[in-house]
Structure formats: structure tokens, C-alpha cells
Amino acid sequence: MSGPVSVDDHDAIERALRSSDLVPPASTDSSAGATITLRNAMARFSGPDRHPGRRAHIDALIGRLDVTAAERLAGSVARDLLAAGASEHTVGRVAPTRALLALLGPGPSADSVVDDVEAVVRVIGRGEPAEAAADAATERLLAAVPAGDDPVAVVSLLYQNFDATTALLRNTRAARATGTAPEPAVRATRRVAVVPTEVDGTVLAAGDEIVLEIGVVGLPFGAGPHECPGRALAEAFVRGVVSALDAPNLGQGRAEHNV
């Protein structure tokens, strides 16, 4: 294949997401540092042999978090930020992580965590090189997880909450402003064939990559084994932040829509 084929058929995408013949792509960064090591240990990027056990840790972690409390905490954090003069952009970047930290319980300073999580996201989620600063941020995050919790699961949740929840908030605000349906927070995901297989009429050799347009077909949270486990939590954070932004004398005048 000359390049990844894009699939935009709902049923074909759902079958692909449930297929053990297609797995998340491996990192192209050859670094053996802490950030790439973390990526390789995340359920999100694991194949069917390791995914169930790793996903179980994530599900258990999310299962102990109170969605109602998540909405309340996100609103409270957002109101505090707005009262301190923060822009809507800053609120969107900071509030979901601060609220998640409050839900998780005692831990490191929220301000330092936001910066460290973003450093990890830039490498794992946005494809920037895994340089020393990102590895140091990864090490700080893992070391700060309280005893008794799975460090990889906690940092994975912080990672997954960062860009995806911010995008969901941004698109929700934009849709409210324009009176249109919100754009999907996640537009596409990629899979790699581990054996020869076929997806929506395209024959894939082992190692071929395919792009699944999950947002286009109404599956922005995915499906199958890798379906987003934090959907309810993310939606609760967004409701809380939106309620704060819509409050008189707090959200007005800061509608930048570039959260």
C-alpha cells in the first residue's frame, strides 16, 4: 500500500474496532526513555494479548470515581479560574485535569501536573520527539501516584483526559454559539493489521495501516475493546465547565472558542 486507506463506513469501522487482527500502531519513536516506555505499557496502545489486563486497571480506576462529583468539581475549578481572570482557553486546558486530580484524591500539586501531563501528551498524542524534558515529566507523574494505585493506569487516565476532554469542551461551546451539532472530539483512529485481513473491501497485508473515521460515523468514543472508558467522566467535566462559563459575570466576555 502507498499509504493508509481511510474507512468511513459505520459497520466496517465497528467490525475493525472489534477485530483482533487490527491493533493500535506502535510508536515510531525509537527512544527507550520513560515516555515511550509508558506509551508501550498503556492499555490504549496494547494489542489483544496485553490489553485486557491493562484495561481492567483503567476500568477499576474509573469505576471508583463519582460522575456527579466530577461535574461539580469541574464547575468549581472553572469558576475559581474565571474569578481569578483566566481566559476560556486556560480554563479548558486546566480545569479537566484539576478536577480529575481532585476526584483521584491526595496527590501532587495540580499546577505542576497540568504542565507535566501536557508534556506527555505532546509526545504520545501529538507525535513530538521524546526528549529529556518529557521523560522527566513522565517520571514525576508516575512517582507521584499514591501507593496502592497503578501508576500507569493513573497517568494513562490523566493523559486521555487532557486533549480529548478539552476538544469535547471546545466543540460543545462552538456548537452552542452557532446553533449547530457539535463536531466530534476525536475524528479518527488508526489500526495496523497484524495478519492479512480485509476491511471494507480493502485487502491489508500484515503491517499495513488503516485510518478509521470514527467521528464521521458517529463513533467518536470508539467501540469494541478499546472503546473510551471515560466517556461519562469527560461529559461530566464538560457539563461542569460549561455551566461555569455560562454563569453571569464569569463566562461572559471570555468566549474565545479556542479552548
C-alpha positions in Angstrom: 0.0 0.0 0.0 1.2 3.5 -0.8 -0.4 5.0 2.3 -3.1 4.4 4.9 -6.6 3.8 3.5 -9.4 5.8 5.1 -12.6 4.0 6.0 -15.9 5.9 6.6 -18.5 3.1 6.7 -20.0 2.7 10.2 -20.4 -1.1 10.1 -16.9 -1.6 8.6 -15.4 0.6 11.3 -17.2 -1.1 14.1 -16.1 -4.5 12.8 -12.5 -3.2 12.5 -12.5 -1.9 16.1 -13.6 -5.2 17.4 -11.2 -7.3 15.3 -8.1 -8.8 17.0 -6.4 -8.7 13.5 -6.1 -4.9 13.8 -4.2 -3.3 16.6 -3.2 0.3 17.6 0.0 1.3 15.8 3.3 1.1 17.6 5.3 4.2 18.3 7.7 5.3 15.6 10.0 6.9 18.2 12.9 4.7 18.9 13.6 6.3 22.3 13.8 3.9 25.2 13.1 6.7 27.7 10.3 7.0 30.2 7.6 8.5 27.9 7.8 5.9 25.2 8.1 3.1 27.8 4.9 4.5 29.3 3.2 4.5 25.9 4.1 0.9 25.4 2.6 0.0 28.8 -0.7 1.8 28.2 -3.9 -0.2 27.5 -4.8 2.3 24.8 -1.9 1.2 22.7 -1.9 -2.5 23.6 -2.7 -5.5 21.4 -5.2 -8.2 22.3 -2.6 -10.2 24.3 -1.9 -7.5 26.9 -4.9 -5.2 26.5 -7.5 -7.0 28.8 -5.4 -6.9 31.9 -4.2 -3.3 31.4 -7.8 -2.2 30.5 -9.0 -3.8 33.7 -6.8 -1.5 35.8 -8.3 1.6 33.9 -11.9 0.4 34.3 -11.3 -0.2 38.1 -9.8 3.2 38.5 -12.7 5.0 36.6 -15.3 2.8 38.4 -14.4 4.3 41.8 -14.9 7.9 40.5 -18.2 9.7 41.1 -19.5 11.2 37.9 -21.8 13.6 39.8 -18.9 14.8 41.9 -16.9 15.2 38.6 -19.4 17.7 37.2 -19.5 19.6 40.5 -15.7 19.8 40.8 -15.2 20.8 37.2 -17.6 23.6 37.6 -16.0 24.7 40.9 -12.5 24.7 39.4 -13.7 26.6 36.3 -15.4 29.2 38.4 -12.3 29.7 40.5 -10.2 30.1 37.4 -12.6 32.6 35.8 -12.9 34.6 39.0 -9.1 34.9 39.0 -9.2 36.3 35.5 -8.3 33.2 33.5 -9.3 33.1 29.8 -11.6 30.4 28.4 -8.6 28.9 26.7 -6.8 28.5 30.1 -10.0 27.1 31.7 -10.3 24.5 29.1 -6.6 23.5 29.4 -6.5 23.4 33.2 -10.0 22.6 34.6 -10.4 19.0 33.5 -7.0 17.9 34.9 -7.5 19.8 38.2 -11.0 18.2 38.6 -9.7 14.8 37.8 -6.9 15.2 40.3 -9.4 16.2 43.0 -11.5 13.1 42.2 -8.5 10.8 42.4 -7.6 12.1 45.9 -4.5 13.3 47.6 -1.6 13.7 45.3 0.8 16.2 43.7 0.3 19.9 43.0 -2.4 20.4 40.3 -0.4 23.2 38.6 2.7 21.0 38.1 0.6 18.1 37.0 -1.1 20.0 34.2 2.2 21.0 32.7 3.7 17.5 33.1 0.6 15.9 31.5 0.8 18.2 28.6 4.5 17.3 28.1 3.5 13.7 27.9 0.6 14.4 25.6 2.8 16.3 23.2 4.9 13.2 22.7 2.4 10.3 22.9 -0.7 12.1 21.5 0.9 14.7 19.1 4.0 12.9 17.9 6.7 15.3 19.2 10.1 13.8 19.9 10.5 12.1 23.3 13.1 14.5 24.7 14.6 14.6 28.2 12.0 17.2 29.5 9.1 14.9 28.5 10.8 11.9 30.1 11.4 13.9 33.3 7.7 14.9 33.3 6.7 11.3 32.8 8.9 10.1 35.7 7.4 12.8 38.0 3.9 11.8 37.2 4.5 8.1 37.8 6.4 8.7 41.0 3.6 11.0 42.4 0.9 8.3 42.1 -0.1 7.3 45.7 0.8 3.9 46.9 -1.9 1.3 46.2 -2.8 2.8 42.8 -1.4 1.5 39.5 0.9 4.4 38.2 0.4 3.5 34.5 -3.4 3.5 34.9 -3.5 6.8 36.7 -1.1 8.6 34.3 -3.0 7.0 31.3 -6.2 8.4 32.6 -4.6 11.9 33.0 -3.2 11.6 29.5 -6.5 10.5 27.9 -8.4 13.2 29.8 -6.2 16.1 28.6 -6.7 16.6 24.9 -9.9 14.7 24.4 -11.9 16.4 27.1 -10.6 19.8 26.0 -11.6 19.1 22.4 -15.1 18.0 23.6 -15.4 21.2 25.6 -14.3 23.3 22.7 -16.7 21.7 20.2 -19.6 21.8 22.7 -19.0 25.6 23.2 -18.7 26.2 19.4 -21.9 24.3 18.7 -23.8 26.2 21.3 -22.6 29.5 19.8 -23.5 28.6 16.3 -26.6 26.5 16.9 -25.2 23.5 15.1 -24.4 20.0 16.1 -21.0 19.6 17.9 -18.1 18.3 15.9 -16.7 15.0 17.2 -13.9 15.4 19.8 -12.0 12.6 18.1 -12.3 12.4 14.4 -10.3 9.3 13.5 -8.2 6.5 14.9 -5.6 4.2 13.3 -5.1 0.5 13.3 -2.4 -1.8 11.9 -3.0 -5.3 10.5 -1.1 -8.0 12.4 -2.1 -10.6 9.8 -3.5 -10.3 6.2 -7.1 -9.2 6.5 -9.8 -7.2 4.7 -11.6 -4.0 5.8 -14.5 -2.6 3.8 -13.2 -4.1 0.6 -9.6 -3.2 1.1 -7.1 -6.1 1.4 -4.5 -5.4 4.0 -1.1 -7.1 4.3 0.4 -7.6 7.8 1.9 -4.3 8.8 -0.5 -2.2 6.7 -2.1 0.8 8.5 -5.7 2.0 8.1 -7.5 5.1 9.2 -10.9 4.7 10.7 -13.1 7.8 10.5 -14.9 7.2 13.8 -16.1 10.8 14.2 -17.8 10.9 10.8 -19.8 7.8 11.5 -20.9 8.7 15.0 -18.4 6.7 17.0 -16.2 9.4 18.5 -15.7 7.4 21.6 -14.8 4.2 19.6 -16.2 0.7 20.0 -15.1 -2.7 21.0 -12.3 -3.5 23.4 -10.7 0.0 23.1 -13.9 2.0 23.4 -13.3 5.0 25.6 -13.8 4.0 29.2 -14.0 7.6 30.4 -16.9 8.9 28.3 -19.3 9.6 31.2 -16.5 11.3 33.1 -15.4 13.5 30.2 -19.0 14.5 29.5 -19.5 15.4 33.2 -16.3 17.6 33.2 -17.6 19.4 30.1 -21.1 20.0 31.7 -19.4 21.4 34.8 -17.1 23.7 32.9 -19.8 24.9 30.5 -22.1 25.7 33.5 -19.3 27.9 34.9 -18.6 29.6 31.5 -22.3 30.3 31.1 -22.7 31.9 34.6 -23.3 35.6 34.6 -20.2 37.8 35.3 -17.9 34.7 34.9 -18.2 33.2 31.5 -19.4 36.3 29.6 -16.7 38.2 27.7 -14.3 35.3 27.6 -15.9 33.2 24.8 -12.8 32.7 22.8 -13.9 29.3 21.5 -10.2 28.2 21.3 -10.2 26.2 24.5 
